[in-house]
Amino acid sequence: MLESLMKAKIKNIVYISCNPSTLGKNLSILKNKYAIRSIQVFDMFSQTAHVETLVLLSKVKPSKFTNNG
């Protein structure tokens, strides 16, 4: 899925994750073409360590000074 997102011409992504580890791994890849605009954590399962995370990403224009493609 990440490969498809990186090739697509999607302007904005709303990423919802229940796994902070996977979220971090995927954001480290997506940051090459997308900027994080906001992050919101939701505690939908009170009295547990489980949280949902919503991240809004926006595609950044490639700079002639970087290799972001």
Secondary structure, DSSP 8 states (H G I E B T S, - for coil): -HHHHHHS--SEEEEEES-HHHHHHHHHHHTTTEEEEEEEEE--STTSS--EEEEEEEE----TTS---
